[in-house]
Amino acid sequence: MSAPKVWVTGAGGFVGEALVFRLLLGRRFMPVAAVRRATRLQGLCPIARFELGASSAEQLAGIHAVVHAAARVHVMHETAEDALAEFRRVNVNGTLQLARSAAQAGVKRFVYISSIKVNGESTFAGKPFSAHDIPAPQDPYGISKHEAEQALRLLGSETGMEVVIIRPPLVYGPGVKANFLSLLKWLDKGLVLPLGAIRNQRSMVAIGNLVDFIEVCLVHPAAAGQTFLVSDGDDLSTPRLLRRLASALGKKARLLPVPSKLLMLCAVVIGKRAVAQRVCESLQVDISKNSELLGWVPPIDVDTAMRRTAGHFLDTKKI
């Protein structure tokens, strides 16, 4: 008997590709990589050409479950005249069109990779976000993800298709890009960073932990209709993160104790307020629901995840 097929959108991206490899190794499912362009997954699993807003029930015939990881994500230098409208076009309308096609095709479960930005941008000490909190998105991306969640829940109630929503915070691991990659480069070069006096707590999730949790959500009966937050379960302050990451690189973090308020002031002056907020403020998530409902605990500890991330960075630097 052939393994059930799982349609993975965004399979050419960081999360989607890692999930495809995970499913291939586990052999419980046969992933179908739904991508816009050529991918290194070619030859490893079935490939489907996919554009958000252009899927059909015929294309999804025979698919057991969908994991929707494709999205319009944060745009560093936004060019759209109406950013929210553009996020809605892709993340809300495109997602709903895909979900409708999936329901028409008889897909049993739809796992939506949302974002912790649906909850908000920061947390207070001792008050982490939970899956039961009232959403409070503050930017166009977070708003679009929240609206997509709402539309998916309504569609699930109307069609019977099981919808599962996962809101990860920052995802890191081998091959990570963006700000986390910048941290790796700065630490590897031995740069002095003015981040030694920050007293915050940040939740993150290693890519290995995230894809493990997604796989659990594909099969566990109790996941149906639920919303989950996910993390490594080991929150770090910015200085602690930098020291552990530097150690994984075989380096020593050189941190200057500049007061957080001064950092924020300087960031506002140069137009980098959002970046400073992520570095200086806290953002913690409560993942107790995952254990209580699904019996899931993160299988990979932070130091192991950091070593894998740093090792990949150092290996690729040599090429």
VOVO-989042 format. One record per residue (C-alpha): residue number from 1; z, x, y. Coordinates in pm, 1 decimal. Layout:
N
> NUM	Z	X	Y
...
REM end
This chain:
319
> 1	0.0	0.0	0.0
> 2	-99.1	142.4	338.5
> 3	161.3	205.3	606.0
> 4	189.4	-53.4	888.2
> 5	-9.8	45.6	1195.8
> 6	163.1	112.1	1527.7
> 7	-54.1	109.3	1840.5
> 8	79.8	375.3	2082.8
> 9	-52.0	355.9	2438.5
> 10	-28.4	665.6	2654.3
> 11	-62.7	874.9	2339.5
> 12	-210.9	1157.7	2544.3
> 13	104.5	1177.5	2755.5
> 14	438.3	1349.8	2706.8
> 15	625.5	1062.0	2540.6
> 16	333.3	895.4	2365.2
> 17	206.7	1212.5	2201.0
> 18	554.5	1310.5	2081.5
> 19	597.4	964.3	1930.8
> 20	265.5	987.2	1745.4
> 21	368.4	1319.8	1589.7
> 22	707.4	1171.0	1498.7
> 23	548.5	873.5	1324.3
> 24	301.0	1095.4	1141.8
> 25	583.6	1313.6	1010.0
> 26	795.5	1014.6	908.4
> 27	505.7	848.6	722.1
> 28	669.6	507.2	755.2
> 29	397.0	398.9	995.5
> 30	39.7	495.0	1070.7
> 31	12.0	552.8	1446.3
> 32	-303.1	455.2	1629.8
> 33	-336.2	668.5	1942.5
> 34	-456.1	446.4	2227.5
> 35	-589.8	682.7	2494.3
> 36	-823.7	690.8	2792.2
> 37	-977.2	1029.2	2717.7
> 38	-1002.0	1299.0	2451.6
> 39	-673.5	1412.2	2297.2
> 40	-557.9	1688.4	2065.9
> 41	-454.2	1412.8	1824.3
> 42	-819.7	1378.7	1725.5
> 43	-846.0	1411.9	1348.0
> 44	-474.4	1358.5	1290.8
> 45	-465.4	980.4	1325.3
> 46	-691.9	690.3	1423.7
> 47	-795.0	703.1	1790.6
> 48	-866.4	396.1	2004.3
> 49	-1016.0	407.2	2353.0
> 50	-781.4	215.5	2578.0
> 51	-776.3	110.8	2942.0
> 52	-491.4	-98.3	3079.9
> 53	-633.5	-438.0	3159.7
> 54	-920.3	-403.9	2910.8
> 55	-752.9	-453.9	2572.4
> 56	-842.6	-744.4	2343.7
> 57	-697.0	-928.1	2047.1
> 58	-989.4	-802.5	1836.3
> 59	-900.0	-444.2	1918.1
> 60	-541.5	-504.5	1803.3
> 61	-628.8	-683.3	1479.5
> 62	-419.7	-551.8	1191.2
> 63	-162.5	-383.1	1418.3
> 64	200.0	-433.5	1315.1
> 65	366.1	-315.9	1637.1
> 66	281.4	-181.5	1981.4
> 67	468.1	88.6	2170.6
> 68	354.5	71.2	2530.9
> 69	418.1	406.2	2699.0
> 70	116.1	412.2	2931.7
> 71	189.3	340.2	3296.8
> 72	120.6	431.7	3654.2
> 73	410.7	666.8	3715.1
> 74	562.4	830.3	4022.2
> 75	295.0	952.2	4262.7
> 76	409.4	1256.8	4459.6
> 77	149.3	1214.8	4733.0
> 78	73.4	843.2	4741.1
> 79	-273.4	758.9	4873.2
> 80	-284.8	385.0	4803.0
> 81	-260.0	173.8	5118.2
> 82	-35.7	-71.2	4932.6
> 83	157.8	130.3	4672.8
> 84	347.2	-168.3	4533.9
> 85	23.8	-363.6	4480.6
> 86	-126.4	-70.1	4290.9
> 87	184.0	-30.4	4073.5
> 88	178.2	-403.6	4003.3
> 89	-190.3	-395.7	3910.8
> 90	-131.6	-135.9	3640.9
> 91	230.6	-171.6	3532.5
> 92	264.8	-549.6	3554.7
> 93	-79.7	-704.4	3518.7
> 94	-210.7	-441.6	3277.9
> 95	102.5	-457.0	3063.6
> 96	98.7	-836.0	3047.0
> 97	-270.1	-843.3	2953.8
> 98	-202.3	-598.5	2669.2
> 99	97.7	-799.8	2552.4
> 100	-101.1	-1124.0	2552.4
> 101	-370.6	-959.2	2342.7
> 102	-103.8	-829.3	2106.1
> 103	51.2	-1173.3	2067.3
> 104	-289.9	-1330.0	2001.9
> 105	-358.5	-1064.3	1736.8
> 106	-31.6	-1143.3	1557.4
> 107	151.4	-822.3	1649.6
> 108	510.0	-859.2	1533.6
> 109	693.9	-634.7	1781.6
> 110	616.6	-498.4	2128.2
> 111	827.1	-198.9	2238.1
> 112	804.3	-140.0	2611.4
> 113	896.0	199.3	2757.0
> 114	1038.8	102.7	3094.6
> 115	1252.9	318.4	3326.0
> 116	1613.2	358.9	3432.9
> 117	1480.4	300.7	3783.7
> 118	1496.4	-70.3	3698.8
> 119	1876.0	-35.3	3718.0
> 120	1868.4	166.2	4039.9
> 121	1866.4	519.5	4174.1
> 122	2226.5	638.4	4140.4
> 123	2568.3	552.5	4001.7
> 124	2927.9	585.6	4117.7
> 125	3182.5	802.5	3937.3
> 126	3301.4	638.8	3617.6
> 127	3056.4	348.6	3651.4
> 128	2743.2	426.4	3449.2
> 129	2453.2	187.7	3429.8
> 130	2452.2	-46.1	3131.4
> 131	2180.0	-259.4	2975.3
> 132	2368.8	-569.4	3096.5
> 133	2368.5	-477.1	3467.1
> 134	2175.8	-683.5	3718.8
> 135	1856.9	-484.5	3793.4
> 136	1835.6	-322.2	4136.4
> 137	1507.7	-127.6	4158.4
> 138	1451.8	41.8	4491.8
> 139	1098.2	179.8	4488.6
> 140	754.0	39.0	4399.5
> 141	754.2	203.7	4057.5
> 142	1095.3	61.5	3963.2
> 143	1004.5	-280.9	4100.9
> 144	683.7	-289.1	3895.5
> 145	870.3	-191.5	3579.3
> 146	1128.4	-465.3	3637.6
> 147	859.3	-726.8	3693.8
> 148	680.5	-616.5	3377.5
> 149	1005.2	-654.9	3181.0
> 150	1049.4	-1008.6	3311.9
> 151	692.9	-1104.2	3222.6
> 152	728.8	-958.3	2872.6
> 153	1051.4	-1146.9	2802.5
> 154	887.9	-1473.8	2906.8
> 155	581.3	-1403.8	2692.5
> 156	803.9	-1318.6	2396.6
> 157	991.2	-1647.1	2427.2
> 158	661.6	-1838.0	2446.5
> 159	481.7	-1666.1	2158.9
> 160	755.3	-1545.5	1923.8
> 161	643.4	-1183.5	1950.1
> 162	953.9	-963.4	1941.9
> 163	993.6	-767.0	2265.3
> 164	1213.7	-457.0	2287.0
> 165	1269.7	-281.5	2621.0
> 166	1383.5	80.4	2651.8
> 167	1483.4	233.0	2986.1
> 168	1503.3	613.8	2963.6
> 169	1628.5	840.5	3243.3
> 170	1470.7	1184.7	3290.5
> 171	1295.6	1291.4	2969.5
> 172	1272.0	1662.5	2888.4
> 173	1162.9	1880.7	2600.3
> 174	889.0	2122.6	2494.9
> 175	591.6	2079.3	2725.3
> 176	784.3	1899.2	3000.4
> 177	619.1	1898.5	3342.9
> 178	713.3	1811.7	3701.6
> 179	1058.3	1895.2	3841.9
> 180	1207.7	2009.6	3512.6
> 181	928.5	2262.7	3467.8
> 182	996.0	2387.9	3820.8
> 183	1360.9	2446.4	3726.5
> 184	1249.8	2649.9	3425.6
> 185	1022.2	2863.6	3642.1
> 186	1288.8	2921.9	3908.5
> 187	1553.0	3019.5	3653.9
> 188	1312.0	3243.4	3465.5
> 189	1231.7	3427.7	3790.0
> 190	1601.1	3472.0	3867.1
> 191	1580.0	3289.8	4200.4
> 192	1901.8	3211.4	4384.1
> 193	1942.1	2833.1	4399.3
> 194	2172.4	2665.4	4656.4
> 195	2306.8	2418.4	4400.3
> 196	2637.9	2566.7	4288.8
> 197	2866.7	2324.1	4477.5
> 198	2718.3	1996.6	4350.6
> 199	2969.7	1773.2	4170.8
> 200	2763.1	1504.1	4006.4
> 201	2685.3	1375.8	3656.8
> 202	2333.2	1309.3	3530.7
> 203	2218.1	1148.8	3206.9
> 204	1898.1	1281.1	3051.2
> 205	1726.5	1232.5	2717.9
> 206	1556.4	1495.1	2504.2
> 207	1212.0	1390.7	2386.3
> 208	1326.8	1425.4	2024.4
> 209	1612.3	1183.3	2082.4
> 210	1388.8	937.4	2265.1
> 211	1121.3	917.4	1995.9
> 212	1389.9	889.5	1728.2
> 213	1534.2	590.8	1913.9
> 214	1191.1	433.0	1959.5
> 215	1132.5	456.2	1584.5
> 216	1465.7	284.5	1519.6
> 217	1364.0	7.9	1761.8
> 218	1041.7	-41.2	1567.9
> 219	1223.7	-132.0	1247.7
> 220	1578.4	-251.9	1317.8
> 221	1604.2	-633.1	1304.5
> 222	1880.6	-637.6	1568.7
> 223	1657.5	-463.8	1826.5
> 224	1439.1	-771.9	1871.0
> 225	1473.8	-925.8	2215.8
> 226	1704.6	-651.6	2340.5
> 227	1709.1	-409.6	2633.0
> 228	1846.3	-59.6	2579.2
> 229	1931.0	244.6	2787.2
> 230	1899.9	577.9	2608.6
> 231	2026.4	931.4	2669.2
> 232	2157.2	1241.9	2495.1
> 233	2512.7	1109.9	2531.3
> 234	2615.4	1434.8	2703.5
> 235	2596.6	1404.2	3082.3
> 236	2567.1	1719.5	3290.9
> 237	2630.7	1816.5	3650.0
> 238	2340.2	1994.2	3818.6
> 239	2515.2	2336.0	3805.3
> 240	2606.4	2285.3	3438.7
> 241	2249.5	2188.4	3356.6
> 242	2116.3	2498.4	3529.6
> 243	2361.3	2729.0	3353.4
> 244	2285.8	2587.3	3009.1
> 245	1912.5	2594.5	3071.6
> 246	1931.8	2952.4	3200.6
> 247	2127.6	3051.3	2890.9
> 248	1854.6	2900.6	2672.9
> 249	1605.7	3120.3	2861.3
> 250	1821.9	3427.8	2805.3
> 251	1898.4	3444.4	3176.4
> 252	2193.5	3392.1	3407.2
> 253	2180.4	3114.7	3663.8
> 254	2225.7	3248.0	4018.4
> 255	2380.9	2958.1	4207.8
> 256	2491.7	2958.5	4569.6
> 257	2770.3	2707.5	4655.4
> 258	2607.6	2520.3	4944.6
> 259	2783.7	2187.4	5023.8
> 260	2595.9	1880.2	4898.9
> 261	2604.7	1711.1	5240.5
> 262	2433.9	2008.2	5399.3
> 263	2169.2	2007.7	5125.7
> 264	2103.7	1638.3	5183.9
> 265	2077.7	1689.3	5560.0
> 266	1825.7	1970.5	5519.0
> 267	1627.9	1763.0	5268.2
> 268	1605.0	1469.6	5507.0
> 269	1479.5	1698.1	5783.4
> 270	1194.9	1832.6	5566.3
> 271	1111.2	1494.7	5411.2
> 272	1255.0	1562.8	5064.3
> 273	1534.7	1308.4	5061.2
> 274	1438.0	1158.9	4723.4
> 275	1432.0	1502.3	4558.2
> 276	1773.6	1588.9	4700.0
> 277	1915.4	1258.6	4579.0
> 278	1809.3	1336.0	4223.1
> 279	1966.5	1680.8	4245.7
> 280	2288.8	1587.2	4424.6
> 281	2375.3	1230.8	4325.0
> 282	2497.2	1095.9	3992.1
> 283	2297.5	881.6	3753.1
> 284	2473.2	801.5	3427.5
> 285	2389.8	553.0	3154.9
> 286	2609.5	387.0	2894.6
> 287	2446.4	400.5	2549.1
> 288	2734.8	246.2	2353.0
> 289	2520.4	-62.9	2283.6
> 290	2280.3	153.0	2082.7
> 291	2555.0	257.6	1843.0
> 292	2724.4	-80.4	1825.3
> 293	2408.5	-283.2	1765.2
> 294	2175.3	-38.9	1590.6
> 295	2407.6	229.6	1454.3
> 296	2214.9	491.1	1653.8
> 297	2358.7	812.7	1790.7
> 298	2146.5	1096.1	1937.1
> 299	2049.7	1327.3	1646.9
> 300	1979.3	1630.6	1868.5
> 301	2249.4	1792.7	2081.4
> 302	2176.8	1910.2	2434.9
> 303	2195.7	2283.9	2364.8
> 304	1948.1	2256.4	2076.5
> 305	1714.4	2051.9	2295.6
> 306	1747.6	2306.6	2576.2
> 307	1665.3	2595.0	2340.2
> 308	1354.8	2415.6	2214.6
> 309	1243.2	2340.8	2568.4
> 310	1303.4	2695.1	2689.2
> 311	1143.8	2845.4	2378.9
> 312	824.3	2648.7	2431.6
> 313	817.6	2747.4	2798.6
> 314	854.5	3115.9	2714.4
> 315	591.9	3098.0	2438.6
> 316	334.4	2931.1	2660.8
> 317	407.3	3176.7	2942.9
> 318	282.5	3456.1	2717.3
> 319	-53.8	3292.9	2658.5
REM end
